[in-house]
Amino acid sequence: SRRYVELARRLSTRNKAPIPAELKKQFCKKCGEFLVEGKNAEWKQAGELVEIKCRGCGFSFKKGN
């Protein structure tokens, strides 16, 4: 899946077309893996924020609803 994320990012920069926000939030910003809840990512609800932790590299980030 890292390869497909890399290709999507490369195509978006080459064609000057942004990656949709829905898909962009599902990529790990550090290792580039596509995050799937329960398989390779942990999702925790903390108020209005959602904390997402990648199990592949351990990177965690927060996003708003």
PDB file with one MODEL, atoms N, CA, C and O in Angstrom:
MODEL        1
ATOM      1  N   SER A   1       0.819  -1.194   0.000  1.00  0.00           N
ATOM      2  CA  SER A   1       0.000   0.000   0.000  1.00  0.00           C
ATOM      3  C   SER A   1       0.865   1.262   0.000  1.00  0.00           C
ATOM      4  O   SER A   1       0.435   2.317  -0.465  1.00  0.00           O
ATOM      5  N   ARG A   2       2.074   1.144   0.520  1.00  0.00           N
ATOM      6  CA  ARG A   2       2.963   2.321   0.513  1.00  0.00           C
ATOM      7  C   ARG A   2       3.260   2.768  -0.912  1.00  0.00           C
ATOM      8  O   ARG A   2       3.367   3.963  -1.189  1.00  0.00           O
ATOM      9  N   ARG A   3       3.388   1.817  -1.794  1.00  0.00           N
ATOM     10  CA  ARG A   3       3.682   2.125  -3.194  1.00  0.00           C
ATOM     11  C   ARG A   3       2.541   2.933  -3.817  1.00  0.00           C
ATOM     12  O   ARG A   3       2.783   3.895  -4.546  1.00  0.00           O
ATOM     13  N   TYR A   4       1.292   2.536  -3.528  1.00  0.00           N
ATOM     14  CA  TYR A   4       0.148   3.245  -4.090  1.00  0.00           C
ATOM     15  C   TYR A   4       0.019   4.651  -3.516  1.00  0.00           C
ATOM     16  O   TYR A   4      -0.375   5.577  -4.225  1.00  0.00           O
ATOM     17  N   VAL A   5       0.344   4.812  -2.259  1.00  0.00           N
ATOM     18  CA  VAL A   5       0.327   6.145  -1.655  1.00  0.00           C
ATOM     19  C   VAL A   5       1.398   7.010  -2.303  1.00  0.00           C
ATOM     20  O   VAL A   5       1.163   8.180  -2.607  1.00  0.00           O
ATOM     21  N   GLU A   6       2.565   6.434  -2.512  1.00  0.00           N
ATOM     22  CA  GLU A   6       3.653   7.164  -3.168  1.00  0.00           C
ATOM     23  C   GLU A   6       3.257   7.574  -4.586  1.00  0.00           C
ATOM     24  O   GLU A   6       3.525   8.701  -5.002  1.00  0.00           O
ATOM     25  N   LEU A   7       2.623   6.670  -5.327  1.00  0.00           N
ATOM     26  CA  LEU A   7       2.176   6.992  -6.682  1.00  0.00           C
ATOM     27  C   LEU A   7       1.114   8.090  -6.674  1.00  0.00           C
ATOM     28  O   LEU A   7       1.150   8.989  -7.513  1.00  0.00           O
ATOM     29  N   ALA A   8       0.177   8.024  -5.741  1.00  0.00           N
ATOM     30  CA  ALA A   8      -0.868   9.048  -5.657  1.00  0.00           C
ATOM     31  C   ALA A   8      -0.269  10.419  -5.364  1.00  0.00           C
ATOM     32  O   ALA A   8      -0.673  11.416  -5.961  1.00  0.00           O
ATOM     33  N   ARG A   9       0.688  10.468  -4.451  1.00  0.00           N
ATOM     34  CA  ARG A   9       1.330  11.749  -4.129  1.00  0.00           C
ATOM     35  C   ARG A   9       2.117  12.285  -5.317  1.00  0.00           C
ATOM     36  O   ARG A   9       2.081  13.482  -5.602  1.00  0.00           O
ATOM     37  N   ARG A  10       2.824  11.404  -6.006  1.00  0.00           N
ATOM     38  CA  ARG A  10       3.610  11.825  -7.159  1.00  0.00           C
ATOM     39  C   ARG A  10       2.709  12.339  -8.282  1.00  0.00           C
ATOM     40  O   ARG A  10       3.012  13.354  -8.909  1.00  0.00           O
ATOM     41  N   LEU A  11       1.599  11.634  -8.533  1.00  0.00           N
ATOM     42  CA  LEU A  11       0.664  12.076  -9.564  1.00  0.00           C
ATOM     43  C   LEU A  11       0.015  13.408  -9.209  1.00  0.00           C
ATOM     44  O   LEU A  11      -0.189  14.254 -10.080  1.00  0.00           O
ATOM     45  N   SER A  12      -0.306  13.596  -7.942  1.00  0.00           N
ATOM     46  CA  SER A  12      -0.952  14.846  -7.547  1.00  0.00           C
ATOM     47  C   SER A  12      -0.010  16.035  -7.692  1.00  0.00           C
ATOM     48  O   SER A  12      -0.445  17.128  -8.056  1.00  0.00           O
ATOM     49  N   THR A  13       1.270  15.834  -7.411  1.00  0.00           N
ATOM     50  CA  THR A  13       2.207  16.945  -7.571  1.00  0.00           C
ATOM     51  C   THR A  13       2.533  17.185  -9.040  1.00  0.00           C
ATOM     52  O   THR A  13       2.707  18.329  -9.459  1.00  0.00           O
ATOM     53  N   ARG A  14       2.616  16.130  -9.810  1.00  0.00           N
ATOM     54  CA  ARG A  14       2.934  16.272 -11.229  1.00  0.00           C
ATOM     55  C   ARG A  14       1.804  16.961 -11.982  1.00  0.00           C
ATOM     56  O   ARG A  14       2.054  17.798 -12.849  1.00  0.00           O
ATOM     57  N   ASN A  15       0.566  16.615 -11.656  1.00  0.00           N
ATOM     58  CA  ASN A  15      -0.590  17.168 -12.360  1.00  0.00           C
ATOM     59  C   ASN A  15      -1.198  18.377 -11.668  1.00  0.00           C
ATOM     60  O   ASN A  15      -2.201  18.922 -12.130  1.00  0.00           O
ATOM     61  N   LYS A  16      -0.598  18.796 -10.566  1.00  0.00           N
ATOM     62  CA  LYS A  16      -1.084  19.937  -9.788  1.00  0.00           C
ATOM     63  C   LYS A  16      -2.548  19.763  -9.398  1.00  0.00           C
ATOM     64  O   LYS A  16      -3.329  20.714  -9.421  1.00  0.00           O
ATOM     65  N   ALA A  17      -2.903  18.538  -9.043  1.00  0.00           N
ATOM     66  CA  ALA A  17      -4.255  18.223  -8.579  1.00  0.00           C
ATOM     67  C   ALA A  17      -4.137  17.714  -7.147  1.00  0.00           C
ATOM     68  O   ALA A  17      -3.423  16.743  -6.899  1.00  0.00           O
ATOM     69  N   PRO A  18      -4.816  18.343  -6.215  1.00  0.00           N
ATOM     70  CA  PRO A  18      -4.679  17.922  -4.818  1.00  0.00           C
ATOM     71  C   PRO A  18      -5.325  16.566  -4.552  1.00  0.00           C
ATOM     72  O   PRO A  18      -6.295  16.181  -5.204  1.00  0.00           O
ATOM     73  N   ILE A  19      -4.769  15.861  -3.588  1.00  0.00           N
ATOM     74  CA  ILE A  19      -5.372  14.613  -3.123  1.00  0.00           C
ATOM     75  C   ILE A  19      -6.588  14.998  -2.284  1.00  0.00           C
ATOM     76  O   ILE A  19      -6.489  15.892  -1.443  1.00  0.00           O
ATOM     77  N   PRO A  20      -7.734  14.347  -2.491  1.00  0.00           N
ATOM     78  CA  PRO A  20      -8.924  14.684  -1.696  1.00  0.00           C
ATOM     79  C   PRO A  20      -8.663  14.544  -0.199  1.00  0.00           C
ATOM     80  O   PRO A  20      -7.927  13.656   0.231  1.00  0.00           O
ATOM     81  N   ALA A  21      -9.266  15.416   0.580  1.00  0.00           N
ATOM     82  CA  ALA A  21      -9.039  15.445   2.029  1.00  0.00           C
ATOM     83  C   ALA A  21      -9.421  14.132   2.696  1.00  0.00           C
ATOM     84  O   ALA A  21      -8.778  13.722   3.662  1.00  0.00           O
ATOM     85  N   GLU A  22     -10.454  13.472   2.198  1.00  0.00           N
ATOM     86  CA  GLU A  22     -10.886  12.197   2.778  1.00  0.00           C
ATOM     87  C   GLU A  22      -9.780  11.155   2.684  1.00  0.00           C
ATOM     88  O   GLU A  22      -9.563  10.399   3.631  1.00  0.00           O
ATOM     89  N   LEU A  23      -9.079  11.106   1.558  1.00  0.00           N
ATOM     90  CA  LEU A  23      -7.993  10.141   1.383  1.00  0.00           C
ATOM     91  C   LEU A  23      -6.720  10.594   2.077  1.00  0.00           C
ATOM     92  O   LEU A  23      -5.970   9.774   2.608  1.00  0.00           O
ATOM     93  N   LYS A  24      -6.477  11.889   2.073  1.00  0.00           N
ATOM     94  CA  LYS A  24      -5.251  12.414   2.668  1.00  0.00           C
ATOM     95  C   LYS A  24      -5.173  12.118   4.163  1.00  0.00           C
ATOM     96  O   LYS A  24      -4.086  11.900   4.698  1.00  0.00           O
ATOM     97  N   LYS A  25      -6.325  12.110   4.839  1.00  0.00           N
ATOM     98  CA  LYS A  25      -6.366  11.843   6.272  1.00  0.00           C
ATOM     99  C   LYS A  25      -6.103  10.380   6.586  1.00  0.00           C
ATOM    100  O   LYS A  25      -5.826  10.042   7.737  1.00  0.00           O
ATOM    101  N   GLN A  26      -6.183   9.502   5.591  1.00  0.00           N
ATOM    102  CA  GLN A  26      -6.010   8.076   5.830  1.00  0.00           C
ATOM    103  C   GLN A  26      -4.595   7.596   5.536  1.00  0.00           C
ATOM    104  O   GLN A  26      -4.333   6.396   5.607  1.00  0.00           O
ATOM    105  N   PHE A  27      -3.682   8.496   5.210  1.00  0.00           N
ATOM    106  CA  PHE A  27      -2.281   8.143   4.995  1.00  0.00           C
ATOM    107  C   PHE A  27      -1.486   8.484   6.237  1.00  0.00           C
ATOM    108  O   PHE A  27      -1.743   9.504   6.877  1.00  0.00           O
ATOM    109  N   CYS A  28      -0.516   7.641   6.590  1.00  0.00           N
ATOM    110  CA  CYS A  28       0.411   7.992   7.658  1.00  0.00           C
ATOM    111  C   CYS A  28       1.369   9.037   7.104  1.00  0.00           C
ATOM    112  O   CYS A  28       1.942   8.852   6.031  1.00  0.00           O
ATOM    113  N   LYS A  29       1.542  10.117   7.825  1.00  0.00           N
ATOM    114  CA  LYS A  29       2.387  11.205   7.347  1.00  0.00           C
ATOM    115  C   LYS A  29       3.870  10.883   7.436  1.00  0.00           C
ATOM    116  O   LYS A  29       4.686  11.542   6.792  1.00  0.00           O
ATOM    117  N   LYS A  30       4.225   9.881   8.223  1.00  0.00           N
ATOM    118  CA  LYS A  30       5.633   9.535   8.393  1.00  0.00           C
ATOM    119  C   LYS A  30       6.081   8.418   7.447  1.00  0.00           C
ATOM    120  O   LYS A  30       7.046   8.582   6.701  1.00  0.00           O
ATOM    121  N   CYS A  31       5.373   7.278   7.482  1.00  0.00           N
ATOM    122  CA  CYS A  31       5.823   6.133   6.679  1.00  0.00           C
ATOM    123  C   CYS A  31       5.055   5.985   5.372  1.00  0.00           C
ATOM    124  O   CYS A  31       5.481   5.224   4.502  1.00  0.00           O
ATOM    125  N   GLY A  32       3.930   6.692   5.205  1.00  0.00           N
ATOM    126  CA  GLY A  32       3.191   6.655   3.959  1.00  0.00           C
ATOM    127  C   GLY A  32       2.267   5.466   3.799  1.00  0.00           C
ATOM    128  O   GLY A  32       1.829   5.180   2.684  1.00  0.00           O
ATOM    129  N   GLU A  33       1.959   4.772   4.867  1.00  0.00           N
ATOM    130  CA  GLU A  33       1.092   3.604   4.780  1.00  0.00           C
ATOM    131  C   GLU A  33      -0.370   4.030   4.831  1.00  0.00           C
ATOM    132  O   GLU A  33      -0.726   4.989   5.515  1.00  0.00           O
ATOM    133  N   PHE A  34      -1.217   3.301   4.094  1.00  0.00           N
ATOM    134  CA  PHE A  34      -2.650   3.549   4.116  1.00  0.00           C
ATOM    135  C   PHE A  34      -3.208   2.975   5.410  1.00  0.00           C
ATOM    136  O   PHE A  34      -3.039   1.785   5.678  1.00  0.00           O
ATOM    137  N   LEU A  35      -3.867   3.798   6.216  1.00  0.00           N
ATOM    138  CA  LEU A  35      -4.300   3.398   7.551  1.00  0.00           C
ATOM    139  C   LEU A  35      -5.702   2.799   7.529  1.00  0.00           C
ATOM    140  O   LEU A  35      -6.645   3.410   7.026  1.00  0.00           O
ATOM    141  N   VAL A  36      -5.819   1.600   8.079  1.00  0.00           N
ATOM    142  CA  VAL A  36      -7.100   0.911   8.195  1.00  0.00           C
ATOM    143  C   VAL A  36      -7.333   0.630   9.674  1.00  0.00           C
ATOM    144  O   VAL A  36      -6.516  -0.016  10.329  1.00  0.00           O
ATOM    145  N   GLU A  37      -8.447   1.118  10.189  1.00  0.00           N
ATOM    146  CA  GLU A  37      -8.747   0.952  11.613  1.00  0.00           C
ATOM    147  C   GLU A  37      -8.865  -0.532  11.960  1.00  0.00           C
ATOM    148  O   GLU A  37      -9.598  -1.281  11.315  1.00  0.00           O
ATOM    149  N   GLY A  38      -8.126  -0.934  12.992  1.00  0.00           N
ATOM    150  CA  GLY A  38      -8.169  -2.315  13.449  1.00  0.00           C
ATOM    151  C   GLY A  38      -7.104  -3.208  12.842  1.00  0.00           C
ATOM    152  O   GLY A  38      -6.760  -4.237  13.423  1.00  0.00           O
ATOM    153  N   LYS A  39      -6.577  -2.835  11.687  1.00  0.00           N
ATOM    154  CA  LYS A  39      -5.542  -3.656  11.059  1.00  0.00           C
ATOM    155  C   LYS A  39      -4.153  -3.091  11.312  1.00  0.00           C
ATOM    156  O   LYS A  39      -3.292  -3.779  11.860  1.00  0.00           O
ATOM    157  N   ASN A  40      -3.933  -1.856  10.921  1.00  0.00           N
ATOM    158  CA  ASN A  40      -2.614  -1.267  11.108  1.00  0.00           C
ATOM    159  C   ASN A  40      -2.680   0.125  11.741  1.00  0.00           C
ATOM    160  O   ASN A  40      -1.714   0.885  11.680  1.00  0.00           O
ATOM    161  N   ALA A  41      -3.822   0.453  12.347  1.00  0.00           N
ATOM    162  CA  ALA A  41      -3.963   1.759  12.985  1.00  0.00           C
ATOM    163  C   ALA A  41      -4.887   1.664  14.190  1.00  0.00           C
ATOM    164  O   ALA A  41      -5.822   0.863  14.215  1.00  0.00           O
ATOM    165  N   GLU A  42      -4.609   2.490  15.180  1.00  0.00           N
ATOM    166  CA  GLU A  42      -5.455   2.604  16.367  1.00  0.00           C
ATOM    167  C   GLU A  42      -6.106   3.979  16.351  1.00  0.00           C
ATOM    168  O   GLU A  42      -5.421   4.987  16.178  1.00  0.00           O
ATOM    169  N   TRP A  43      -7.402   4.028  16.527  1.00  0.00           N
ATOM    170  CA  TRP A  43      -8.149   5.272  16.537  1.00  0.00           C
ATOM    171  C   TRP A  43      -8.744   5.466  17.919  1.00  0.00           C
ATOM    172  O   TRP A  43      -9.427   4.577  18.428  1.00  0.00           O
ATOM    173  N   LYS A  44      -8.494   6.625  18.540  1.00  0.00           N
ATOM    174  CA  LYS A  44      -9.040   6.935  19.860  1.00  0.00           C
ATOM    175  C   LYS A  44      -9.789   8.254  19.782  1.00  0.00           C
ATOM    176  O   LYS A  44      -9.268   9.246  19.272  1.00  0.00           O
ATOM    177  N   GLN A  45     -11.010   8.258  20.289  1.00  0.00           N
ATOM    178  CA  GLN A  45     -11.822   9.469  20.328  1.00  0.00           C
ATOM    179  C   GLN A  45     -11.516  10.216  21.617  1.00  0.00           C
ATOM    180  O   GLN A  45     -11.627   9.647  22.703  1.00  0.00           O
ATOM    181  N   ALA A  46     -11.133  11.481  21.510  1.00  0.00           N
ATOM    182  CA  ALA A  46     -10.834  12.317  22.673  1.00  0.00           C
ATOM    183  C   ALA A  46     -11.568  13.640  22.504  1.00  0.00           C
ATOM    184  O   ALA A  46     -11.010  14.608  21.988  1.00  0.00           O
ATOM    185  N   GLY A  47     -12.815  13.676  22.940  1.00  0.00           N
ATOM    186  CA  GLY A  47     -13.613  14.888  22.759  1.00  0.00           C
ATOM    187  C   GLY A  47     -13.967  15.057  21.296  1.00  0.00           C
ATOM    188  O   GLY A  47     -14.560  14.169  20.684  1.00  0.00           O
ATOM    189  N   GLU A  48     -13.602  16.200  20.738  1.00  0.00           N
ATOM    190  CA  GLU A  48     -13.870  16.444  19.323  1.00  0.00           C
ATOM    191  C   GLU A  48     -12.730  15.974  18.431  1.00  0.00           C
ATOM    192  O   GLU A  48     -12.872  15.949  17.209  1.00  0.00           O
ATOM    193  N   LEU A  49     -11.613  15.606  19.023  1.00  0.00           N
ATOM    194  CA  LEU A  49     -10.461  15.156  18.251  1.00  0.00           C
ATOM    195  C   LEU A  49     -10.399  13.636  18.177  1.00  0.00           C
ATOM    196  O   LEU A  49     -10.861  12.935  19.077  1.00  0.00           O
ATOM    197  N   VAL A  50      -9.824  13.146  17.096  1.00  0.00           N
ATOM    198  CA  VAL A  50      -9.569  11.721  16.941  1.00  0.00           C
ATOM    199  C   VAL A  50      -8.061  11.558  16.846  1.00  0.00           C
ATOM    200  O   VAL A  50      -7.418  12.161  15.987  1.00  0.00           O
ATOM    201  N   GLU A  51      -7.496  10.740  17.733  1.00  0.00           N
ATOM    202  CA  GLU A  51      -6.060  10.474  17.690  1.00  0.00           C
ATOM    203  C   GLU A  51      -5.842   9.173  16.927  1.00  0.00           C
ATOM    204  O   GLU A  51      -6.424   8.141  17.262  1.00  0.00           O
ATOM    205  N   ILE A  52      -5.006   9.232  15.905  1.00  0.00           N
ATOM    206  CA  ILE A  52      -4.731   8.076  15.060  1.00  0.00           C
ATOM    207  C   ILE A  52      -3.271   7.699  15.238  1.00  0.00           C
ATOM    208  O   ILE A  52      -2.384   8.543  15.115  1.00  0.00           O
ATOM    209  N   LYS A  53      -3.026   6.427  15.528  1.00  0.00           N
ATOM    210  CA  LYS A  53      -1.665   5.943  15.717  1.00  0.00           C
ATOM    211  C   LYS A  53      -1.387   4.837  14.710  1.00  0.00           C
ATOM    212  O   LYS A  53      -2.130   3.860  14.624  1.00  0.00           O
ATOM    213  N   CYS A  54      -0.318   5.000  13.954  1.00  0.00           N
ATOM    214  CA  CYS A  54       0.102   4.006  12.975  1.00  0.00           C
ATOM    215  C   CYS A  54       0.855   2.900  13.708  1.00  0.00           C
ATOM    216  O   CYS A  54       1.792   3.172  14.459  1.00  0.00           O
ATOM    217  N   ARG A  55       0.450   1.675  13.492  1.00  0.00           N
ATOM    218  CA  ARG A  55       1.136   0.557  14.139  1.00  0.00           C
ATOM    219  C   ARG A  55       2.427   0.191  13.414  1.00  0.00           C
ATOM    220  O   ARG A  55       3.279  -0.494  13.981  1.00  0.00           O
ATOM    221  N   GLY A  56       2.580   0.632  12.184  1.00  0.00           N
ATOM    222  CA  GLY A  56       3.783   0.320  11.424  1.00  0.00           C
ATOM    223  C   GLY A  56       5.007   1.068  11.916  1.00  0.00           C
ATOM    224  O   GLY A  56       6.075   0.479  12.086  1.00  0.00           O
ATOM    225  N   CYS A  57       4.852   2.374  12.147  1.00  0.00           N
ATOM    226  CA  CYS A  57       6.008   3.181  12.547  1.00  0.00           C
ATOM    227  C   CYS A  57       5.840   3.806  13.927  1.00  0.00           C
ATOM    228  O   CYS A  57       6.809   4.321  14.485  1.00  0.00           O
ATOM    229  N   GLY A  58       4.627   3.773  14.492  1.00  0.00           N
ATOM    230  CA  GLY A  58       4.397   4.341  15.814  1.00  0.00           C
ATOM    231  C   GLY A  58       4.047   5.816  15.815  1.00  0.00           C
ATOM    232  O   GLY A  58       3.852   6.397  16.883  1.00  0.00           O
ATOM    233  N   PHE A  59       3.962   6.435  14.652  1.00  0.00           N
ATOM    234  CA  PHE A  59       3.639   7.856  14.551  1.00  0.00           C
ATOM    235  C   PHE A  59       2.168   8.069  14.884  1.00  0.00           C
ATOM    236  O   PHE A  59       1.314   7.307  14.431  1.00  0.00           O
ATOM    237  N   SER A  60       1.867   9.094  15.667  1.00  0.00           N
ATOM    238  CA  SER A  60       0.473   9.401  15.979  1.00  0.00           C
ATOM    239  C   SER A  60       0.192  10.861  15.653  1.00  0.00           C
ATOM    240  O   SER A  60       1.055  11.727  15.802  1.00  0.00           O
ATOM    241  N   PHE A  61      -1.027  11.114  15.206  1.00  0.00           N
ATOM    242  CA  PHE A  61      -1.444  12.473  14.896  1.00  0.00           C
ATOM    243  C   PHE A  61      -2.918  12.609  15.230  1.00  0.00           C
ATOM    244  O   PHE A  61      -3.631  11.616  15.375  1.00  0.00           O
ATOM    245  N   LYS A  62      -3.364  13.851  15.348  1.00  0.00           N
ATOM    246  CA  LYS A  62      -4.747  14.130  15.715  1.00  0.00           C
ATOM    247  C   LYS A  62      -5.434  14.850  14.568  1.00  0.00           C
ATOM    248  O   LYS A  62      -4.823  15.644  13.853  1.00  0.00           O
ATOM    249  N   LYS A  63      -6.711  14.556  14.410  1.00  0.00           N
ATOM    250  CA  LYS A  63      -7.501  15.273  13.415  1.00  0.00           C
ATOM    251  C   LYS A  63      -8.837  15.635  14.022  1.00  0.00           C
ATOM    252  O   LYS A  63      -9.331  14.936  14.906  1.00  0.00           O
ATOM    253  N   GLY A  64      -9.422  16.712  13.560  1.00  0.00           N
ATOM    254  CA  GLY A  64     -10.720  17.153  14.049  1.00  0.00           C
ATOM    255  C   GLY A  64     -11.833  16.510  13.257  1.00  0.00           C
ATOM    256  O   GLY A  64     -11.624  16.008  12.153  1.00  0.00           O
ATOM    257  N   ASN A  65     -13.016  16.533  13.835  1.00  0.00           N
ATOM    258  CA  ASN A  65     -14.160  15.929  13.141  1.00  0.00           C
ATOM    259  C   ASN A  65     -14.650  16.823  12.090  1.00  0.00           C
ATOM    260  O   ASN A  65     -15.609  16.491  11.394  1.00  0.00           O
TER     261      ASN A  65
ENDMDL
END
